[in-house]
Amino acid sequence: LAKTTQPISMDSYEGQEVNITCSHNNIATNDYITWYQQFPSQGPRFIIQGYKTKVTNEVASLFIPADRKSSTLSLPRVSLSDTAVYYCLVGDRQNTDKLIFGTGTRLQVFP
Amino acid sequence: DTGVSQDPRHKITKRGQNVTFRCDPISEHNRLYWYRQTLGQGPEFLTYFQNEAQLEKSRLLSDRFSAERPKGSFSTLEIQRTEQGDSAMYLCASCSSGNSYNEQFFGPGTRLTVL
């Protein structure tokens, strides 16, 4: 699976938009980009997945440029409850036998 | 609540003891995964099953670790002769082979402390 690089930590305030960028220079043609969220003492939770351009759901948006070597998770108007670790992963969603997590981005939201 | 349950949620044991953890996946999911997570790190893959078949176990940390899924439903992870370095959160996840393997549903984890 392609290696990903993302910032170790980010700080924000309630109500702001947060953008977390992930680099995946070696992404393969069949790879999808997936983001997970993890709260302390809980298992990771799937947030969003995409292949190209833009994907939006009720939680977040995912922006993927044409070269697919990076992606940006966008969280609109964050609240204190969005304080968590966010993981970016890439892999072939039909041929993945395991998820490979990095250390993720620790987002701290302040009041 | 993702629908994946793990038992126990916490386990404290003494070095050298054996421990067993249980995972109940979402009932219609045929794939089940075990991960380990230490403080400040992302989850680390250990092994996975498709139905009752264990398809990948080379990442199990040592021969003290073993996992089973005898009827293709729940799974157990056993650690024999525990060591202090085994202290970690053990996570179970499941997904359906009909969907994206990248979308896995994780349980709350079992936190193991080895004294």
Interface residues (C-beta under 8 A of the other chain):
Chain A: Y32 T34 S41 Q42 G43 P44 R45 F46 Q49 V85 Y87 L89 G91 R93 Q94 N95 T96 D97 K98 L99 I100 F101 G102 T103 G104
Chain B: T2 V4 Y33 Y35 G40 Q41 G42 P43 E44 F45 Y48 L55 E56 R59 M89 L91 C92 A93 S100 Y101 N102 E103 Q104 F105 F106 G107 P108 G109 R111
